[in-house]
Amino acid sequence: MPPIVQGEIAPDAEVAAVLPLFYRPGAERAARIAARTILAYLHWDGPQHIAVGALCALVHNALTHGEPKSGAPVKLRRMNVLLRIGDERELVIDVPDFNPDFPDFDAAVRGERGGGLRDVRAYGGEVTWLPAPAGEVGKIVRVSLRPGPVDL
C-alpha cells in the first residue's frame, strides 16, 4: 500500500506535506512513487526530476547510514519525511535518520564519501544537516532547491 500524503498549512501559511516511510528496504522506491504527487500538491515550480532525485538520495542515505551507533534495530521505525515550500518558493526536503552524527559532512557533499549528496549539490541543491528536535534521536538532512524551469 502506498504511503499516505498528509498536507497541511502551517500557522505561518507555509505549505507542507509529510511522507511517512518505514525504515526498511523499499522506502526509497515508495518515496520515488509518491514524490511527483506531493510536488504537484505543493505547486512547486521547479525541475521535478531533480527534486525526486534529491529526495531519493536522502532516503537512501538515511537507510544506509542512519542506524543508531548502539546497533539497536530500527527496521520497523517510521521516518516522517517533510517536504515544504519556503518563503522564496524553494522546495525544502527534510529527511530524518537515527544517527545523531554526520562525520565528514563536507567530504560527503564534495563526493568523497559517495556520490548522492554531491549530485544533489551539482544540480543546485543546498545540502545541510541539523540535530533532531528536542526529545528525538538522530539528525535531519536537508536539501533546499530553488524553483526553475519545470520538466514534463
ROROPA-195584 format. One record per residue (C-alpha): residue number from 1; residue in one letter; x, y, z. Coordinates in nm, 3 decimals, always signed. Example, Ala and Ser with C-alpha at 12.3 -4.5 7.8 and 13.67 -1.06 7.14 Angstrom:
// residues 2
1	A	+1.230	-0.450	+0.780 .
2	S	+1.367	-0.106	+0.714 .
This chain:
// residues 152
1	M	+0.000	+0.000	+0.000 .
2	P	+0.150	+0.338	-0.095 .
3	P	+0.219	+0.595	+0.176 .
4	I	-0.050	+0.845	+0.262 .
5	V	+0.028	+1.206	+0.186 .
6	Q	-0.096	+1.441	+0.454 .
7	G	-0.096	+1.804	+0.353 .
8	E	-0.120	+2.084	+0.599 .
9	I	-0.097	+2.458	+0.615 .
10	A	+0.134	+2.560	+0.894 .
11	P	+0.044	+2.855	+1.118 .
12	D	+0.277	+3.081	+0.919 .
13	A	+0.093	+2.989	+0.595 .
14	E	+0.370	+2.752	+0.491 .
15	V	+0.252	+2.468	+0.269 .
16	A	+0.394	+2.128	+0.360 .
17	A	+0.343	+1.757	+0.310 .
18	V	+0.456	+1.469	+0.529 .
19	L	+0.561	+1.144	+0.365 .
20	P	+0.564	+0.862	+0.622 .
21	L	+0.813	+0.591	+0.527 .
22	F	+0.915	+0.279	+0.714 .
23	Y	+1.283	+0.238	+0.786 .
24	R	+1.328	-0.072	+0.569 .
25	P	+1.415	-0.174	+0.214 .
26	G	+1.160	-0.034	-0.026 .
27	A	+1.142	+0.311	+0.135 .
28	E	+1.340	+0.470	-0.147 .
29	R	+1.104	+0.322	-0.406 .
30	A	+0.799	+0.438	-0.210 .
31	A	+0.947	+0.789	-0.191 .
32	R	+1.007	+0.794	-0.567 .
33	I	+0.649	+0.682	-0.637 .
34	A	+0.490	+0.938	-0.403 .
35	A	+0.721	+1.230	-0.487 .
36	R	+0.553	+1.364	-0.801 .
37	T	+0.212	+1.360	-0.636 .
38	I	+0.349	+1.554	-0.340 .
39	L	+0.526	+1.804	-0.567 .
40	A	+0.202	+1.860	-0.758 .
41	Y	+0.015	+1.909	-0.430 .
42	L	+0.274	+2.165	-0.318 .
43	H	+0.256	+2.351	-0.652 .
44	W	+0.635	+2.369	-0.665 .
45	D	+0.762	+2.542	-0.977 .
46	G	+1.087	+2.362	-1.029 .
47	P	+1.256	+2.070	-1.203 .
48	Q	+1.071	+1.775	-1.059 .
49	H	+1.319	+1.512	-1.174 .
50	I	+1.587	+1.687	-0.969 .
51	A	+1.358	+1.709	-0.665 .
52	V	+1.271	+1.339	-0.693 .
53	G	+1.640	+1.250	-0.728 .
54	A	+1.731	+1.462	-0.425 .
55	L	+1.456	+1.305	-0.214 .
56	C	+1.563	+0.954	-0.311 .
57	A	+1.930	+1.029	-0.241 .
58	L	+1.843	+1.148	+0.110 .
59	V	+1.617	+0.850	+0.182 .
60	H	+1.885	+0.613	+0.051 .
61	N	+2.143	+0.775	+0.280 .
62	A	+1.908	+0.755	+0.580 .
63	L	+1.859	+0.384	+0.518 .
64	T	+2.231	+0.324	+0.462 .
65	H	+2.390	+0.544	+0.728 .
66	G	+2.110	+0.632	+0.970 .
67	E	+2.113	+0.338	+1.207 .
68	P	+2.199	+0.434	+1.566 .
69	K	+2.551	+0.371	+1.688 .
70	S	+2.414	+0.140	+1.954 .
71	G	+2.313	-0.102	+1.678 .
72	A	+1.956	-0.113	+1.803 .
73	P	+1.723	-0.244	+1.532 .
74	V	+1.525	+0.033	+1.370 .
75	K	+1.382	-0.158	+1.074 .
76	L	+1.024	-0.105	+1.183 .
77	R	+1.054	+0.256	+1.290 .
78	R	+0.898	+0.520	+1.075 .
79	M	+1.068	+0.824	+0.928 .
80	N	+0.845	+1.120	+0.852 .
81	V	+0.994	+1.300	+0.555 .
82	L	+0.886	+1.663	+0.533 .
83	L	+0.858	+1.849	+0.203 .
84	R	+0.766	+2.215	+0.221 .
85	I	+0.774	+2.534	+0.022 .
86	G	+0.986	+2.809	+0.174 .
87	D	+0.941	+3.185	+0.171 .
88	E	+1.119	+3.222	-0.166 .
89	R	+0.927	+2.932	-0.326 .
90	E	+1.220	+2.697	-0.271 .
91	L	+1.149	+2.331	-0.205 .
92	V	+1.285	+2.216	+0.130 .
93	I	+1.321	+1.840	+0.187 .
94	D	+1.393	+1.718	+0.541 .
95	V	+1.482	+1.353	+0.589 .
96	P	+1.540	+1.230	+0.944 .
97	D	+1.760	+0.942	+1.045 .
98	F	+1.857	+0.786	+1.376 .
99	N	+2.229	+0.864	+1.375 .
100	P	+2.298	+1.195	+1.554 .
101	D	+2.640	+1.232	+1.390 .
102	F	+2.743	+1.321	+1.036 .
103	P	+3.115	+1.251	+1.019 .
104	D	+3.290	+1.411	+0.723 .
105	F	+2.981	+1.603	+0.610 .
106	D	+3.185	+1.835	+0.389 .
107	A	+3.362	+1.541	+0.226 .
108	A	+3.026	+1.373	+0.163 .
109	V	+2.889	+1.684	-0.007 .
110	R	+3.207	+1.706	-0.220 .
111	G	+3.153	+1.344	-0.327 .
112	E	+3.448	+1.195	-0.144 .
113	R	+3.225	+0.957	+0.055 .
114	G	+2.974	+0.854	-0.210 .
115	G	+2.801	+1.047	-0.481 .
116	G	+2.441	+1.114	-0.376 .
117	L	+2.492	+1.443	-0.192 .
118	R	+2.750	+1.555	-0.447 .
119	D	+2.495	+1.502	-0.726 .
120	V	+2.225	+1.691	-0.535 .
121	R	+2.465	+1.982	-0.488 .
122	A	+2.572	+1.970	-0.855 .
123	Y	+2.207	+2.017	-0.955 .
124	G	+2.187	+2.331	-0.744 .
125	G	+2.069	+2.188	-0.414 .
126	E	+2.188	+2.338	-0.089 .
127	V	+2.268	+2.048	+0.145 .
128	T	+2.276	+2.100	+0.522 .
129	W	+2.210	+1.899	+0.837 .
130	L	+2.086	+1.975	+1.186 .
131	P	+2.025	+1.784	+1.509 .
132	A	+1.686	+1.623	+1.555 .
133	P	+1.432	+1.826	+1.753 .
134	A	+1.445	+1.805	+2.132 .
135	G	+1.324	+1.472	+2.260 .
136	E	+1.406	+1.287	+1.938 .
137	V	+1.715	+1.087	+1.847 .
138	G	+1.924	+1.150	+1.538 .
139	K	+1.952	+1.428	+1.286 .
140	I	+1.778	+1.580	+0.987 .
141	V	+1.948	+1.608	+0.650 .
142	R	+1.803	+1.895	+0.449 .
143	V	+1.813	+1.987	+0.082 .
144	S	+1.681	+2.320	-0.048 .
145	L	+1.611	+2.352	-0.421 .
146	R	+1.534	+2.680	-0.594 .
147	P	+1.237	+2.696	-0.831 .
148	G	+1.314	+2.699	-1.201 .
149	P	+1.206	+2.553	-1.534 .
150	V	+0.954	+2.274	-1.491 .
151	D	+1.011	+1.943	-1.670 .
152	L	+0.723	+1.740	-1.805 .
